[in-house]
């Protein structure tokens, strides 16, 4: 009876691990789309609204879901904070500290770091060009993430179940 209960728990745990990995693969393209939407919103605020950068960041944070909203909100709080950080420093610190809560990879982090190094120090047209470049790079990453999702999502689900079955067989 105890072996049967242990086998069921192992099967459940293995299946959940596989489904969790598959969900992480599915979250990446969605978060890339949300990040692109956030940058488009930021582009609109800067280009057409003539909004100051910290206020544009706050409005962008209000328009996107978590965990991405937290990145923009954190950058705004750091630039307005008592430490007196430059926008670049606050952007990089916010991206680095909050990146672990997303399903995004280091490639996207480097894109965001490059974008942050130009925001706030150049004129409006240059900032818009850099945002547009980041959007193009994120679109390419989203396409690659979507390919990975279709290629590996079903594999992770099956692999979780199969490894759990193997452990149960070895246990018996």
C-alpha positions, 0 to 999 in steps of 0.5 A: 500500500505504501509503495503504491502511494509512493508510486502515485506521488512520484508519478504526480511529481514527475508529471508536474515538473514536466508541465511546469517546464512546458508552461515556462516555455509557453510563458516566454513568447507571451512575455516577449509580446508583452515586453514589445507592447511595453516598448511600443507604449514607451515609444508612443509616450516619448514620441507623441506624448512628449512625456518626460522619461520617468513619467513615461516609464510609470505609465508604461508600467501601468499598461503591462502585466506583472512581472514586466510592470515591476521592471519598469516601475522599479526603474522609475523608483530607482531614478526618482530615489534618494540614491541619485542614480542616472537613468542608465544605472537605475535601468540596469539595476532594475532589469538585472534584479527583476529579470529572474522573475520573468521567463525571459533569457539573457539575450533579451536582458542584453537587448534591454541593457543596450536600450537602457544605455541610450534612453535618457541621454539622447534626443527624442528621435535617437531614443525612438530609433533605439526603441524601434531597434529593440522592438525588431530584436525582440520580435526575432527573439519572439519568433525563436521562442515560439519555435522552441515552444512548438518543438519542446513543449510536448517533449517536456510534458512527455518527458516528465511523465516518462521519467516518473514512470522510470523511477517507479519501475526502478523502485518496484 
